[in-house]
Amino acid sequence: QVQLVESGGGLVQPGGSLRLSCAASTSIVRLYTRGWYRQAPGKQRELVATVTRDGSKNYADSVKGRFTISVDNAKNTVYLQMSSPKPEDTAIYYCNVDRGRNYESYWGQGTRLTVSS
């Protein structure tokens, strides 16, 4: 079983910056697509950004140009650098490891981000 531990959430002002981290308990996560999802109050969970094993990145239109996903495989960690956050980015952010269509994904416990002045 893979354990994912997110950190870095909290309160940030609009226009500020913040970095979320997701540390995995095993290096096997390097074989899979890793990503960040979020769920705002009253809304469904949505994709924020993903990165494949070969480094290809994908972003939701709402965060393109503001958020950057990256990995440090030496630390089994995936990051989400958030620049110029907006109040609508307020949500619980979840780390994900996607093992493919026939396998259950791994999820972290979530870290809460509040964007407010």
KOLGU-4560 file (N, C-alpha, C; in nm, 3 decimals, padded with zeros to 5 digits):
<recs>
<n_xx: 00.084 n_yy: -00.119 n_zz: 00.000 ca_xx: 00.000 ca_yy: 00.000 ca_zz: 00.000 c_xx: 00.088 c_yy: 00.124 c_zz: 00.000 mol: A seq: 1 type: GLN>
<n_xx: 00.056 n_yy: 00.218 n_zz: -00.086 ca_xx: 00.132 ca_yy: 00.342 ca_zz: -00.096 c_xx: 00.066 c_yy: 00.448 c_zz: -00.008 mol: A seq: 2 type: VAL>
<n_xx: 00.146 n_yy: 00.514 n_zz: 00.071 ca_xx: 00.098 ca_yy: 00.624 ca_zz: 00.154 c_xx: 00.140 c_yy: 00.755 c_zz: 00.090 mol: A seq: 3 type: GLN>
<n_xx: 00.046 n_yy: 00.847 n_zz: 00.081 ca_xx: 00.073 ca_yy: 00.980 ca_zz: 00.026 c_xx: 00.042 c_yy: 01.083 c_zz: 00.134 mol: A seq: 4 type: LEU>
<n_xx: 00.135 n_yy: 01.170 n_zz: 00.161 ca_xx: 00.117 ca_yy: 01.270 ca_zz: 00.265 c_xx: 00.136 c_yy: 01.409 c_zz: 00.204 mol: A seq: 5 type: VAL>
<n_xx: 00.028 n_yy: 01.486 n_zz: 00.203 ca_xx: 00.033 ca_yy: 01.623 ca_zz: 00.152 c_xx: 00.068 c_yy: 01.720 c_zz: 00.264 mol: A seq: 6 type: GLU>
<n_xx: 00.127 n_yy: 01.830 n_zz: 00.225 ca_xx: 00.156 ca_yy: 01.939 ca_zz: 00.318 c_xx: 00.165 c_yy: 02.069 c_zz: 00.240 mol: A seq: 7 type: SER>
<n_xx: 00.163 n_yy: 02.179 n_zz: 00.314 ca_xx: 00.182 ca_yy: 02.309 ca_zz: 00.253 c_xx: 00.058 c_yy: 02.392 c_zz: 00.238 mol: A seq: 8 type: GLY>
<n_xx: -00.057 n_yy: 02.338 n_zz: 00.271 ca_xx: -00.178 ca_yy: 02.418 ca_zz: 00.261 c_xx: -00.186 c_yy: 02.522 c_zz: 00.371 mol: A seq: 9 type: GLY>
<n_xx: -00.288 n_yy: 02.603 n_zz: 00.362 ca_xx: -00.306 ca_yy: 02.707 ca_zz: 00.462 c_xx: -00.378 c_yy: 02.826 c_zz: 00.404 mol: A seq: 10 type: GLY>
<n_xx: -00.352 n_yy: 02.942 n_zz: 00.461 ca_xx: -00.415 ca_yy: 03.066 ca_zz: 00.417 c_xx: -00.314 c_yy: 03.147 c_zz: 00.336 mol: A seq: 11 type: LEU>
<n_xx: -00.355 n_yy: 03.190 n_zz: 00.219 ca_xx: -00.269 ca_yy: 03.273 ca_zz: 00.135 c_xx: -00.353 c_yy: 03.386 c_zz: 00.078 mol: A seq: 12 type: VAL>
<n_xx: -00.290 n_yy: 03.499 n_zz: 00.061 ca_xx: -00.361 ca_yy: 03.614 ca_zz: 00.005 c_xx: -00.366 c_yy: 03.605 c_zz: -00.147 mol: A seq: 13 type: GLN>
<n_xx: -00.470 n_yy: 03.659 n_zz: -00.206 ca_xx: -00.475 ca_yy: 03.663 ca_zz: -00.353 c_xx: -00.349 c_yy: 03.732 c_zz: -00.408 mol: A seq: 14 type: PRO>
<n_xx: -00.293 n_yy: 03.673 n_zz: -00.511 ca_xx: -00.172 ca_yy: 03.728 ca_zz: -00.570 c_xx: -00.044 c_yy: 03.682 c_zz: -00.504 mol: A seq: 15 type: GLY>
<n_xx: -00.055 n_yy: 03.605 n_zz: -00.398 ca_xx: 00.063 ca_yy: 03.554 ca_zz: -00.329 c_xx: 00.118 c_yy: 03.430 c_zz: -00.397 mol: A seq: 16 type: GLY>
<n_xx: 00.183 n_yy: 03.345 n_zz: -00.318 ca_xx: 00.234 ca_yy: 03.219 ca_zz: -00.372 c_xx: 00.239 c_yy: 03.116 c_zz: -00.262 mol: A seq: 17 type: SER>
<n_xx: 00.234 n_yy: 02.991 n_zz: -00.303 ca_xx: 00.234 ca_yy: 02.882 ca_zz: -00.208 c_xx: 00.277 c_yy: 02.756 c_zz: -00.281 mol: A seq: 18 type: LEU>
<n_xx: 00.340 n_yy: 02.664 n_zz: -00.210 ca_xx: 00.378 ca_yy: 02.537 ca_zz: -00.270 c_xx: 00.322 c_yy: 02.422 c_zz: -00.187 mol: A seq: 19 type: ARG>
<n_xx: 00.252 n_yy: 02.334 n_zz: -00.255 ca_xx: 00.204 ca_yy: 02.212 ca_zz: -00.192 c_xx: 00.301 c_yy: 02.099 c_zz: -00.223 mol: A seq: 20 type: LEU>
<n_xx: 00.314 n_yy: 02.009 n_zz: -00.127 ca_xx: 00.403 ca_yy: 01.894 ca_zz: -00.143 c_xx: 00.325 c_yy: 01.766 c_zz: -00.117 mol: A seq: 21 type: SER>
<n_xx: 00.365 n_yy: 01.661 n_zz: -00.185 ca_xx: 00.305 ca_yy: 01.529 ca_zz: -00.163 c_xx: 00.417 c_yy: 01.426 c_zz: -00.164 mol: A seq: 22 type: CYS>
<n_xx: 00.444 n_yy: 01.372 n_zz: -00.047 ca_xx: 00.551 ca_yy: 01.274 ca_zz: -00.033 c_xx: 00.492 c_yy: 01.134 c_zz: -00.032 mol: A seq: 23 type: ALA>
<n_xx: 00.550 n_yy: 01.048 n_zz: -00.114 ca_xx: 00.506 ca_yy: 00.909 ca_zz: -00.121 c_xx: 00.596 c_yy: 00.820 c_zz: -00.037 mol: A seq: 24 type: ALA>
<n_xx: 00.539 n_yy: 00.710 n_zz: 00.009 ca_xx: 00.613 ca_yy: 00.619 ca_zz: 00.096 c_xx: 00.703 c_yy: 00.523 c_zz: 00.019 mol: A seq: 25 type: SER>
<n_xx: 00.691 n_yy: 00.525 n_zz: -00.113 ca_xx: 00.769 ca_yy: 00.433 ca_zz: -00.195 c_xx: 00.803 c_yy: 00.494 c_zz: -00.330 mol: A seq: 26 type: THR>
<n_xx: 00.914 n_yy: 00.452 n_zz: -00.384 ca_xx: 00.958 ca_yy: 00.507 ca_zz: -00.512 c_xx: 00.881 c_yy: 00.449 c_zz: -00.631 mol: A seq: 27 type: SER>
<n_xx: 00.797 n_yy: 00.351 n_zz: -00.606 ca_xx: 00.723 ca_yy: 00.290 ca_zz: -00.716 c_xx: 00.631 c_yy: 00.391 c_zz: -00.785 mol: A seq: 28 type: ILE>
<n_xx: 00.599 n_yy: 00.499 n_zz: -00.714 ca_xx: 00.509 ca_yy: 00.600 ca_zz: -00.773 c_xx: 00.568 c_yy: 00.663 c_zz: -00.898 mol: A seq: 29 type: VAL>
<n_xx: 00.699 n_yy: 00.653 n_zz: -00.915 ca_xx: 00.764 ca_yy: 00.708 ca_zz: -01.034 c_xx: 00.714 c_yy: 00.641 c_zz: -01.163 mol: A seq: 30 type: ARG>
<n_xx: 00.659 n_yy: 00.522 n_zz: -01.148 ca_xx: 00.614 ca_yy: 00.448 ca_zz: -01.266 c_xx: 00.480 c_yy: 00.496 c_zz: -01.319 mol: A seq: 31 type: LEU>
<n_xx: 00.413 n_yy: 00.580 n_zz: -01.241 ca_xx: 00.274 ca_yy: 00.616 ca_zz: -01.272 c_xx: 00.258 c_yy: 00.766 c_zz: -01.293 mol: A seq: 32 type: TYR>
<n_xx: 00.141 n_yy: 00.801 n_zz: -01.343 ca_xx: 00.104 ca_yy: 00.942 ca_zz: -01.352 c_xx: 00.067 c_yy: 00.993 c_zz: -01.213 mol: A seq: 33 type: THR>
<n_xx: 00.126 n_yy: 01.104 n_zz: -01.176 ca_xx: 00.097 ca_yy: 01.166 ca_zz: -01.047 c_xx: 00.028 c_yy: 01.300 c_zz: -01.071 mol: A seq: 34 type: ARG>
<n_xx: -00.052 n_yy: 01.339 n_zz: -00.975 ca_xx: -00.123 ca_yy: 01.464 ca_zz: -00.999 c_xx: -00.186 c_yy: 01.522 c_zz: -00.875 mol: A seq: 35 type: GLY>
<n_xx: -00.247 n_yy: 01.636 n_zz: -00.898 ca_xx: -00.320 ca_yy: 01.708 ca_zz: -00.795 c_xx: -00.464 c_yy: 01.729 c_zz: -00.841 mol: A seq: 36 type: TRP>
<n_xx: -00.555 n_yy: 01.706 n_zz: -00.749 ca_xx: -00.695 ca_yy: 01.733 ca_zz: -00.770 c_xx: -00.742 c_yy: 01.824 c_zz: -00.656 mol: A seq: 37 type: TYR>
<n_xx: -00.857 n_yy: 01.884 n_zz: -00.675 ca_xx: -00.911 ca_yy: 01.968 ca_zz: -00.568 c_xx: -01.062 c_yy: 01.956 c_zz: -00.563 mol: A seq: 38 type: ARG>
<n_xx: -01.113 n_yy: 01.984 n_zz: -00.443 ca_xx: -01.258 ca_yy: 01.984 ca_zz: -00.424 c_xx: -01.296 c_yy: 02.105 c_zz: -00.341 mol: A seq: 39 type: GLN>
<n_xx: -01.372 n_yy: 02.193 n_zz: -00.404 ca_xx: -01.421 ca_yy: 02.311 ca_zz: -00.336 c_xx: -01.554 c_yy: 02.277 c_zz: -00.268 mol: A seq: 40 type: ALA>
<n_xx: -01.592 n_yy: 02.355 n_zz: -00.168 ca_xx: -01.718 ca_yy: 02.327 ca_zz: -00.098 c_xx: -01.836 c_yy: 02.323 c_zz: -00.195 mol: A seq: 41 type: PRO>
<n_xx: -01.913 n_yy: 02.217 n_zz: -00.186 ca_xx: -02.031 ca_yy: 02.204 ca_zz: -00.270 c_xx: -02.005 c_yy: 02.165 c_zz: -00.414 mol: A seq: 42 type: GLY>
<n_xx: -01.880 n_yy: 02.135 n_zz: -00.445 ca_xx: -01.847 ca_yy: 02.102 ca_zz: -00.584 c_xx: -01.782 c_yy: 01.964 c_zz: -00.591 mol: A seq: 43 type: LYS>
<n_xx: -01.777 n_yy: 01.910 n_zz: -00.712 ca_xx: -01.712 ca_yy: 01.782 ca_zz: -00.732 c_xx: -01.561 c_yy: 01.798 c_zz: -00.738 mol: A seq: 44 type: GLN>
<n_xx: -01.493 n_yy: 01.691 n_zz: -00.710 ca_xx: -01.348 ca_yy: 01.692 ca_zz: -00.720 c_xx: -01.309 c_yy: 01.710 c_zz: -00.866 mol: A seq: 45 type: ARG>
<n_xx: -01.207 n_yy: 01.793 n_zz: -00.889 ca_xx: -01.164 ca_yy: 01.820 ca_zz: -01.026 c_xx: -01.013 c_yy: 01.812 c_zz: -01.039 mol: A seq: 46 type: GLU>
<n_xx: -00.970 n_yy: 01.782 n_zz: -01.161 ca_xx: -00.828 ca_yy: 01.775 ca_zz: -01.189 c_xx: -00.766 c_yy: 01.915 c_zz: -01.188 mol: A seq: 47 type: LEU>
<n_xx: -00.648 n_yy: 01.925 n_zz: -01.128 ca_xx: -00.572 ca_yy: 02.050 ca_zz: -01.131 c_xx: -00.454 c_yy: 02.037 c_zz: -01.226 mol: A seq: 48 type: VAL>
<n_xx: -00.372 n_yy: 01.935 n_zz: -01.204 ca_xx: -00.254 ca_yy: 01.914 ca_zz: -01.286 c_xx: -00.205 c_yy: 01.772 c_zz: -01.270 mol: A seq: 49 type: ALA>
<n_xx: -00.146 n_yy: 01.719 n_zz: -01.377 ca_xx: -00.087 ca_yy: 01.587 ca_zz: -01.371 c_xx: 00.049 c_yy: 01.587 c_zz: -01.441 mol: A seq: 50 type: THR>
<n_xx: 00.131 n_yy: 01.490 n_zz: -01.404 ca_xx: 00.259 ca_yy: 01.471 ca_zz: -01.469 c_xx: 00.280 c_yy: 01.321 c_zz: -01.488 mol: A seq: 51 type: VAL>
<n_xx: 00.314 n_yy: 01.282 n_zz: -01.611 ca_xx: 00.333 ca_yy: 01.141 ca_zz: -01.640 c_xx: 00.474 c_yy: 01.097 c_zz: -01.602 mol: A seq: 52 type: THR>
<n_xx: 00.499 n_yy: 00.968 n_zz: -01.614 ca_xx: 00.629 ca_yy: 00.913 ca_zz: -01.578 c_xx: 00.740 c_yy: 00.968 c_zz: -01.667 mol: A seq: 53 type: ARG>
<n_xx: 00.703 n_yy: 01.009 n_zz: -01.790 ca_xx: 00.806 ca_yy: 01.065 ca_zz: -01.878 c_xx: 00.811 c_yy: 01.217 c_zz: -01.871 mol: A seq: 54 type: ASP>
<n_xx: 00.737 n_yy: 01.275 n_zz: -01.779 ca_xx: 00.747 ca_yy: 01.419 ca_zz: -01.756 c_xx: 00.646 c_yy: 01.505 c_zz: -01.829 mol: A seq: 55 type: GLY>
<n_xx: 00.554 n_yy: 01.446 n_zz: -01.903 ca_xx: 00.452 ca_yy: 01.525 ca_zz: -01.971 c_xx: 00.353 c_yy: 01.581 c_zz: -01.870 mol: A seq: 56 type: SER>
<n_xx: 00.322 n_yy: 01.708 n_zz: -01.886 ca_xx: 00.236 ca_yy: 01.775 ca_zz: -01.789 c_xx: 00.105 c_yy: 01.820 c_zz: -01.851 mol: A seq: 57 type: LYS>
<n_xx: 00.003 n_yy: 01.819 n_zz: -01.769 ca_xx: -00.130 ca_yy: 01.860 ca_zz: -01.813 c_xx: -00.192 c_yy: 01.946 c_zz: -01.703 mol: A seq: 58 type: ASN>
<n_xx: -00.257 n_yy: 02.054 n_zz: -01.744 ca_xx: -00.316 ca_yy: 02.146 ca_zz: -01.647 c_xx: -00.462 c_yy: 02.174 c_zz: -01.681 mol: A seq: 59 type: TYR>
<n_xx: -00.539 n_yy: 02.197 n_zz: -01.578 ca_xx: -00.674 ca_yy: 02.249 ca_zz: -01.599 c_xx: -00.662 c_yy: 02.389 c_zz: -01.655 mol: A seq: 60 type: ALA>
<n_xx: -00.755 n_yy: 02.425 n_zz: -01.741 ca_xx: -00.751 ca_yy: 02.559 ca_zz: -01.802 c_xx: -00.751 c_yy: 02.670 c_zz: -01.697 mol: A seq: 61 type: ASP>
<n_xx: -00.818 n_yy: 02.645 n_zz: -01.587 ca_xx: -00.832 ca_yy: 02.748 ca_zz: -01.485 c_xx: -00.702 c_yy: 02.780 c_zz: -01.412 mol: A seq: 62 type: SER>
<n_xx: -00.603 n_yy: 02.693 n_zz: -01.423 ca_xx: -00.477 ca_yy: 02.716 ca_zz: -01.351 c_xx: -00.357 c_yy: 02.733 c_zz: -01.444 mol: A seq: 63 type: VAL>
<n_xx: -00.378 n_yy: 02.716 n_zz: -01.573 ca_xx: -00.268 ca_yy: 02.728 ca_zz: -01.668 c_xx: -00.202 c_yy: 02.865 c_zz: -01.656 mol: A seq: 64 type: LYS>
<n_xx: -00.070 n_yy: 02.864 n_zz: -01.652 ca_xx: 00.005 ca_yy: 02.988 ca_zz: -01.641 c_xx: 00.022 c_yy: 03.037 c_zz: -01.498 mol: A seq: 65 type: GLY>
<n_xx: -00.048 n_yy: 02.976 n_zz: -01.404 ca_xx: -00.037 ca_yy: 03.017 ca_zz: -01.264 c_xx: 00.020 c_yy: 02.906 c_zz: -01.175 mol: A seq: 66 type: ARG>
<n_xx: -00.016 n_yy: 02.782 n_zz: -01.205 ca_xx: 00.030 ca_yy: 02.669 ca_zz: -01.123 c_xx: 00.131 c_yy: 02.588 c_zz: -01.204 mol: A seq: 67 type: PHE>
<n_xx: 00.226 n_yy: 02.529 n_zz: -01.132 ca_xx: 00.327 ca_yy: 02.444 ca_zz: -01.196 c_xx: 00.342 c_yy: 02.317 c_zz: -01.115 mol: A seq: 68 type: THR>
<n_xx: 00.331 n_yy: 02.203 n_zz: -01.182 ca_xx: 00.353 ca_yy: 02.075 ca_zz: -01.118 c_xx: 00.495 c_yy: 02.029 c_zz: -01.148 mol: A seq: 69 type: ILE>
<n_xx: 00.558 n_yy: 01.970 n_zz: -01.048 ca_xx: 00.694 ca_yy: 01.920 ca_zz: -01.066 c_xx: 00.716 c_yy: 01.801 c_zz: -00.975 mol: A seq: 70 type: SER>
<n_xx: 00.821 n_yy: 01.726 n_zz: -01.003 ca_xx: 00.853 ca_yy: 01.610 ca_zz: -00.921 c_xx: 00.999 c_yy: 01.612 c_zz: -00.880 mol: A seq: 71 type: VAL>
<n_xx: 01.025 n_yy: 01.553 n_zz: -00.766 ca_xx: 01.161 ca_yy: 01.527 ca_zz: -00.721 c_xx: 01.166 c_yy: 01.377 c_zz: -00.691 mol: A seq: 72 type: ASP>
<n_xx: 01.212 n_yy: 01.301 n_zz: -00.788 ca_xx: 01.208 ca_yy: 01.156 ca_zz: -00.772 c_xx: 01.304 c_yy: 01.106 c_zz: -00.663 mol: A seq: 73 type: ASN>
<n_xx: 01.404 n_yy: 01.184 n_zz: -00.633 ca_xx: 01.495 ca_yy: 01.144 ca_zz: -00.526 c_xx: 01.423 c_yy: 01.146 c_zz: -00.392 mol: A seq: 74 type: ALA>
<n_xx: 01.318 n_yy: 01.226 n_zz: -00.383 ca_xx: 01.241 ca_yy: 01.237 ca_zz: -00.259 c_xx: 01.102 c_yy: 01.175 c_zz: -00.272 mol: A seq: 75 type: LYS>
<n_xx: 01.075 n_yy: 01.116 n_zz: -00.388 ca_xx: 00.941 ca_yy: 01.057 ca_zz: -00.411 c_xx: 00.831 c_yy: 01.159 c_zz: -00.386 mol: A seq: 76 type: ASN>
<n_xx: 00.856 n_yy: 01.281 n_zz: -00.426 ca_xx: 00.766 ca_yy: 01.392 ca_zz: -00.393 c_xx: 00.722 c_yy: 01.464 c_zz: -00.520 mol: A seq: 77 type: THR>
<n_xx: 00.595 n_yy: 01.500 n_zz: -00.521 ca_xx: 00.541 ca_yy: 01.583 ca_zz: -00.628 c_xx: 00.495 c_yy: 01.715 c_zz: -00.566 mol: A seq: 78 type: VAL>
<n_xx: 00.518 n_yy: 01.823 n_zz: -00.638 ca_xx: 00.489 ca_yy: 01.956 ca_zz: -00.588 c_xx: 00.385 c_yy: 02.025 c_zz: -00.676 mol: A seq: 79 type: TYR>
<n_xx: 00.318 n_yy: 02.120 n_zz: -00.618 ca_xx: 00.232 ca_yy: 02.210 ca_zz: -00.693 c_xx: 00.265 c_yy: 02.351 c_zz: -00.649 mol: A seq: 80 type: LEU>
<n_xx: 00.336 n_yy: 02.422 n_zz: -00.735 ca_xx: 00.369 ca_yy: 02.561 ca_zz: -00.708 c_xx: 00.253 c_yy: 02.647 c_zz: -00.756 mol: A seq: 81 type: GLN>
<n_xx: 00.201 n_yy: 02.727 n_zz: -00.665 ca_xx: 00.083 ca_yy: 02.807 ca_zz: -00.696 c_xx: 00.122 c_yy: 02.953 c_zz: -00.692 mol: A seq: 82 type: MET>
<n_xx: 00.108 n_yy: 03.021 n_zz: -00.803 ca_xx: 00.136 ca_yy: 03.163 ca_zz: -00.812 c_xx: 00.006 c_yy: 03.236 c_zz: -00.843 mol: A seq: 83 type: SER>
<n_xx: -00.002 n_yy: 03.357 n_zz: -00.792 ca_xx: -00.121 ca_yy: 03.440 ca_zz: -00.813 c_xx: -00.250 c_yy: 03.364 c_zz: -00.786 mol: A seq: 84 type: SER>
<n_xx: -00.262 n_yy: 03.301 n_zz: -00.671 ca_xx: -00.386 ca_yy: 03.230 ca_zz: -00.642 c_xx: -00.504 c_yy: 03.325 c_zz: -00.633 mol: A seq: 85 type: PRO>
<n_xx: -00.621 n_yy: 03.271 n_zz: -00.663 ca_xx: -00.743 ca_yy: 03.349 ca_zz: -00.659 c_xx: -00.838 c_yy: 03.288 c_zz: -00.555 mol: A seq: 86 type: LYS>
<n_xx: -00.933 n_yy: 03.365 n_zz: -00.508 ca_xx: -01.028 ca_yy: 03.309 ca_zz: -00.411 c_xx: -01.095 c_yy: 03.181 c_zz: -00.462 mol: A seq: 87 type: PRO>
<n_xx: -01.117 n_yy: 03.172 n_zz: -00.591 ca_xx: -01.182 ca_yy: 03.053 ca_zz: -00.646 c_xx: -01.091 c_yy: 02.930 c_zz: -00.645 mol: A seq: 88 type: GLU>
<n_xx: -00.966 n_yy: 02.946 n_zz: -00.608 ca_xx: -00.877 ca_yy: 02.832 ca_zz: -00.590 c_xx: -00.892 c_yy: 02.769 c_zz: -00.451 mol: A seq: 89 type: ASP>
<n_xx: -00.971 n_yy: 02.831 n_zz: -00.367 ca_xx: -00.996 ca_yy: 02.777 ca_zz: -00.233 c_xx: -01.059 c_yy: 02.639 c_zz: -00.243 mol: A seq: 90 type: THR>
<n_xx: -00.995 n_yy: 02.540 n_zz: -00.181 ca_xx: -01.041 ca_yy: 02.401 ca_zz: -00.191 c_xx: -00.953 c_yy: 02.313 c_zz: -00.105 mol: A seq: 91 type: ALA>
<n_xx: -00.992 n_yy: 02.189 n_zz: -00.096 ca_xx: -00.904 ca_yy: 02.088 ca_zz: -00.040 c_xx: -00.830 c_yy: 02.025 c_zz: -00.158 mol: A seq: 92 type: ILE>
<n_xx: -00.700 n_yy: 02.022 n_zz: -00.150 ca_xx: -00.617 ca_yy: 01.970 ca_zz: -00.257 c_xx: -00.569 c_yy: 01.829 c_zz: -00.222 mol: A seq: 93 type: TYR>
<n_xx: -00.587 n_yy: 01.740 n_zz: -00.318 ca_xx: -00.553 ca_yy: 01.600 ca_zz: -00.298 c_xx: -00.445 c_yy: 01.555 c_zz: -00.396 mol: A seq: 94 type: TYR>
<n_xx: -00.353 n_yy: 01.481 n_zz: -00.344 ca_xx: -00.249 ca_yy: 01.421 ca_zz: -00.426 c_xx: -00.302 c_yy: 01.286 c_zz: -00.478 mol: A seq: 95 type: CYS>
<n_xx: -00.263 n_yy: 01.252 n_zz: -00.599 ca_xx: -00.313 ca_yy: 01.130 ca_zz: -00.661 c_xx: -00.203 c_yy: 01.057 c_zz: -00.735 mol: A seq: 96 type: ASN>
<n_xx: -00.207 n_yy: 00.925 n_zz: -00.729 ca_xx: -00.121 ca_yy: 00.840 ca_zz: -00.812 c_xx: -00.213 c_yy: 00.749 c_zz: -00.893 mol: A seq: 97 type: VAL>
<n_xx: -00.207 n_yy: 00.764 n_zz: -01.024 ca_xx: -00.296 ca_yy: 00.692 ca_zz: -01.115 c_xx: -00.220 c_yy: 00.573 c_zz: -01.172 mol: A seq: 98 type: ASP>
<n_xx: -00.265 n_yy: 00.454 n_zz: -01.135 ca_xx: -00.197 ca_yy: 00.333 ca_zz: -01.180 c_xx: -00.255 c_yy: 00.276 c_zz: -01.307 mol: A seq: 99 type: ARG>
<n_xx: -00.350 n_yy: 00.347 n_zz: -01.366 ca_xx: -00.410 ca_yy: 00.299 ca_zz: -01.489 c_xx: -00.552 c_yy: 00.253 c_zz: -01.470 mol: A seq: 100 type: GLY>
<n_xx: -00.617 n_yy: 00.227 n_zz: -01.582 ca_xx: -00.760 ca_yy: 00.203 ca_zz: -01.584 c_xx: -00.803 c_yy: 00.083 c_zz: -01.501 mol: A seq: 101 type: ARG>
<n_xx: -00.723 n_yy: -00.018 n_zz: -01.493 ca_xx: -00.765 ca_yy: -00.141 ca_zz: -01.426 c_xx: -00.721 c_yy: -00.149 c_zz: -01.280 mol: A seq: 102 type: ASN>
<n_xx: -00.666 n_yy: -00.043 n_zz: -01.231 ca_xx: -00.614 ca_yy: -00.045 ca_zz: -01.095 c_xx: -00.667 c_yy: 00.075 c_zz: -01.016 mol: A seq: 103 type: TYR>
<n_xx: -00.681 n_yy: 00.053 n_zz: -00.889 ca_xx: -00.729 ca_yy: 00.160 ca_zz: -00.800 c_xx: -00.620 c_yy: 00.265 c_zz: -00.783 mol: A seq: 104 type: GLU>
<n_xx: -00.662 n_yy: 00.391 n_zz: -00.784 ca_xx: -00.567 ca_yy: 00.500 ca_zz: -00.763 c_xx: -00.537 c_yy: 00.514 c_zz: -00.615 mol: A seq: 105 type: SER>
<n_xx: -00.426 n_yy: 00.576 n_zz: -00.588 ca_xx: -00.391 ca_yy: 00.612 ca_zz: -00.451 c_xx: -00.422 c_yy: 00.760 c_zz: -00.431 mol: A seq: 106 type: TYR>
<n_xx: -00.472 n_yy: 00.792 n_zz: -00.313 ca_xx: -00.505 ca_yy: 00.931 ca_zz: -00.279 c_xx: -00.444 c_yy: 00.968 c_zz: -00.146 mol: A seq: 107 type: TRP>
<n_xx: -00.404 n_yy: 01.093 n_zz: -00.135 ca_xx: -00.364 ca_yy: 01.146 ca_zz: -00.007 c_xx: -00.485 c_yy: 01.189 c_zz: 00.073 mol: A seq: 108 type: GLY>
<n_xx: -00.459 n_yy: 01.238 n_zz: 00.194 ca_xx: -00.569 ca_yy: 01.275 ca_zz: 00.283 c_xx: -00.621 c_yy: 01.414 c_zz: 00.255 mol: A seq: 109 type: GLN>
<n_xx: -00.547 n_yy: 01.492 n_zz: 00.177 ca_xx: -00.590 ca_yy: 01.626 ca_zz: 00.140 c_xx: -00.527 c_yy: 01.732 c_zz: 00.228 mol: A seq: 110 type: GLY>
<n_xx: -00.506 n_yy: 01.848 n_zz: 00.168 ca_xx: -00.457 ca_yy: 01.964 ca_zz: 00.242 c_xx: -00.542 c_yy: 02.083 c_zz: 00.200 mol: A seq: 111 type: THR>
<n_xx: -00.586 n_yy: 02.160 n_zz: 00.298 ca_xx: -00.680 ca_yy: 02.269 ca_zz: 00.271 c_xx: -00.607 c_yy: 02.397 c_zz: 00.235 mol: A seq: 112 type: ARG>
<n_xx: -00.655 n_yy: 02.460 n_zz: 00.129 ca_xx: -00.603 ca_yy: 02.589 ca_zz: 00.087 c_xx: -00.716 c_yy: 02.690 c_zz: 00.089 mol: A seq: 113 type: LEU>
<n_xx: -00.689 n_yy: 02.801 n_zz: 00.154 ca_xx: -00.785 ca_yy: 02.912 ca_zz: 00.155 c_xx: -00.717 c_yy: 03.035 c_zz: 00.099 mol: A seq: 114 type: THR>
<n_xx: -00.776 n_yy: 03.092 n_zz: -00.004 ca_xx: -00.723 ca_yy: 03.213 ca_zz: -00.065 c_xx: -00.816 c_yy: 03.328 c_zz: -00.027 mol: A seq: 115 type: VAL>
<n_xx: -00.764 n_yy: 03.416 n_zz: 00.055 ca_xx: -00.848 ca_yy: 03.525 ca_zz: 00.106 c_xx: -00.760 c_yy: 03.637 c_zz: 00.157 mol: A seq: 116 type: SER>
<n_xx: -00.812 n_yy: 03.758 n_zz: 00.145 ca_xx: -00.740 ca_yy: 03.872 ca_zz: 00.199 c_xx: -00.788 c_yy: 03.904 c_zz: 00.340 mol: A seq: 117 type: SER>
</recs>
